[in-house]
Amino acid sequence: MSIQTSSRSSKSCWHSMLVTSSSSRPHRRPATPNPWTARERTRFPKVVHSCQFAAYRRQFPQESADARAAELDPPSTRLPMREGEKAGRRVVEEHWYRRMFASSPVAQALSDADGLFVDVNAAYCELVGLTSSELIGRSATVHTHPDDLPLHGSVEDLMAAGTAAEESVKVEVRFVRPNDEIRWVLLTLVPFTGPSDAEWTLAAALDITERKEVEDGILLASRTDQLTGALNRRGWSDYAVSVVDEHSVDTVVAVLDLDHFKQFNDHFGHAAGDALLRDFASTARECIGVDGLIARWGGEEFVITLRNCDRRGALRSLEALAAATTPSGVTFSAGYTLQRPNEGLRDTLDRADALMFQAKRAGRNRMITDAPHNTAQHRRRFADTATLLAASAHGLSF
């Protein structure tokens, strides 16, 4: 009996130890059986990991990747989203988009249908040197270079053409900061749908000032004679012809050739000859003034273009150049002529070149020009015009 009692006591003791031991252990929640059937689970969207989606985009083209993503998450398996959830998601998305816009290192600006700034980020304000309060409600003309304002006025047409071609619009313009510093900017313009489906524009501005400086340096080197700093043939063709067209008047072209330059080179050496050419070009620039262009045509031959000038003014400039160079023993032979009506500048140059050779054949160290073109015809036309005006004043007709 005692043994049985002892046995029961032992069992009770072990039971109490087990209870005490189990209560001291951390509580574990029993595994809950999955209440969803396979059919119910298909109603929930499948999750595509970002790394997996990136792998699909690398493996397949854009359209294939989108189709594959739709296959992994077909619309038929998505639960309908309540209106409150949609509104909440829109608020979250707008919040994140605004944060990305504000903190983007790329200068961005949003303009309404009237071209007035609606929003600008910090990078854009830093680029133009103005605060957001100084930009909002104003157009980009507040910081656009005056020479680029016509381009700014054509943005609407450019956007229409870009939209029709389904392409973004890219233009290069100059921005002027408040300290008059000029920055070259590449603008990328894309259409943006504003409130009530308004046609807004999102602009991304990239500072390309350093790139433009390098390009301008390369272009200048390609148009400039390295020895004298004057224009070369290409520079004269690109620049002089661009500022003097067929409708220009009072433009004189002179071709000059230094006399006996080969003998000078042979006697004093090429270094002295190079110094002579540099000094001659520098002196010529001083004599022809701001309306004159000088180009080294090759060797010891130079071309001088004088705008807003007649034959007498051209002769005075050439005589001043001769007076400045003759004391050093340098003389030249020159032919010069006035551009004719409806004549290309290259044709004027050819006539001046022929006159220069006449000066060399005539003994060098002289300047030769041709006779005015159709002087008698112009005088007769002027007289006929005066007669018609006088008759018209008296009420007569012919």
Residue pairs with C-beta under 8 A, 6 or more apart in sequence:
42 77
43 77
43 79
44 77
44 79
45 73
45 77
45 78
45 79
46 72
46 73
46 77
48 69
48 72
48 73
53 65
53 69
56 65
56 68
56 69
57 65
59 65
60 68
81 89
101 108
101 119
101 121
102 121
102 122
103 121
103 122
104 121
104 123
105 123
106 123
106 204
106 205
106 206
107 121
107 123
107 124
107 126
107 127
107 204
107 205
107 206
107 207
108 120
108 121
108 123
108 124
108 202
108 203
108 204
108 205
109 117
109 119
109 120
109 121
109 124
109 135
109 140
109 202
109 203
109 205
110 117
110 118
110 119
110 120
110 192
110 200
110 201
110 202
110 203
111 117
111 118
111 139
111 140
111 200
111 201
111 203
112 118
112 194
112 198
112 200
113 194
113 198
113 199
113 200
114 139
115 139
115 140
115 155
115 156
115 201
116 137
116 138
116 139
117 135
117 136
117 137
117 138
117 139
117 140
118 136
118 194
118 200
119 132
119 136
120 132
120 135
120 136
124 135
124 205
125 131
125 132
125 135
127 175
127 183
127 185
127 205
127 207
128 135
128 143
128 175
128 177
129 143
129 177
129 178
129 179
129 181
130 142
130 143
130 178
134 142
135 142
139 152
140 152
140 203
141 149
141 152
143 175
143 176
143 177
144 152
144 173
144 174
144 175
144 176
145 173
145 174
145 175
145 176
145 182
147 174
148 173
148 174
151 171
151 173
152 173
155 169
155 171
155 189
155 201
158 169
158 171
158 189
159 169
159 189
159 191
159 201
161 169
162 168
162 169
162 189
162 191
163 191
168 188
168 189
168 190
169 187
169 188
169 189
169 190
170 186
170 187
170 188
170 189
171 186
171 187
171 189
172 184
172 185
172 186
172 187
172 208
172 212
173 184
173 185
173 187
174 182
174 183
174 184
174 185
175 182
175 183
175 184
175 185
175 205
176 182
176 183
177 183
182 209
183 207
183 209
184 207
184 208
184 209
184 211
184 212
185 205
185 206
185 207
185 208
186 205
186 206
186 208
187 203
187 204
187 205
188 203
188 204
188 206
189 201
189 202
189 203
190 201
190 202
190 204
191 199
191 200
191 201
191 202
192 200
192 201
192 202
193 199
193 200
194 200
222 234
222 235
223 231
223 232
223 234
223 235
223 238
223 239
224 230
224 231
224 232
224 235
225 231
225 232
225 235
225 295
225 296
227 274
227 277
227 278
227 296
228 277
228 278
228 280
228 281
228 282
228 296
229 278
229 281
229 282
230 281
230 285
230 294
230 295
230 296
230 302
231 239
231 240
231 293
231 294
231 295
231 296
232 295
232 296
233 295
233 297
233 298
235 295
236 293
236 295
236 297
236 303
236 305
237 346
239 293
240 293
240 295
240 305
240 345
241 344
241 345
241 346
243 307
244 251
244 305
244 307
244 339
244 345
246 342
246 343
246 344
248 307
248 339
249 339
249 341
250 307
250 308
250 309
250 310
250 338
251 305
251 306
251 307
251 308
251 309
251 338
251 339
251 345
251 348
252 305
252 306
252 309
252 310
252 311
252 313
252 314
252 336
252 337
252 338
252 339
253 303
253 304
253 305
253 306
253 336
253 337
253 339
253 345
253 348
253 349
253 351
253 352
254 303
254 304
254 305
254 306
254 314
254 318
254 334
254 335
254 336
254 352
255 297
255 301
255 302
255 303
255 304
255 334
255 335
255 336
255 349
255 352
255 353
255 355
255 356
256 301
256 302
256 303
256 304
256 318
256 332
256 333
256 334
256 356
257 300
257 301
257 302
257 332
257 333
257 334
257 356
257 360
258 276
258 277
258 280
258 300
258 301
258 330
258 331
258 332
259 330
259 331
259 332
259 333
259 360
259 364
259 365
260 364
261 273
261 276
261 299
261 300
264 272
264 273
264 276
265 272
265 273
276 330
277 296
277 300
279 328
280 302
280 325
280 330
281 294
281 296
281 302
283 321
283 324
283 325
284 294
284 302
284 304
284 321
285 292
285 294
286 324
287 317
287 320
287 321
287 324
288 294
288 304
288 306
288 317
288 321
289 317
291 306
291 307
291 308
291 309
292 304
292 305
292 306
292 307
292 309
292 317
293 304
293 305
293 307
294 302
294 303
294 304
294 305
295 302
295 303
295 304
295 305
296 302
297 303
303 349
303 352
304 317
304 318
304 336
305 345
306 313
306 314
306 317
309 317
310 338
311 336
311 338
311 369
311 372
314 336
314 338
314 369
315 336
315 367
315 369
318 334
318 336
318 367
319 367
321 332
322 331
322 332
322 367
325 331
325 332
331 364
331 365
332 365
333 356
333 359
333 360
333 364
333 365
333 366
333 367
334 356
334 359
334 366
334 367
334 368
335 351
335 352
335 353
335 354
335 355
335 356
335 357
335 358
335 359
335 367
335 368
335 369
336 352
336 355
336 367
336 368
336 369
337 348
337 351
337 352
337 355
337 369
337 370
338 348
338 372
338 373
339 345
339 348
340 348
340 373
351 370
355 368
355 369
355 370
356 368
358 368
359 366
359 367
359 368
362 368
388 398
391 397
391 398
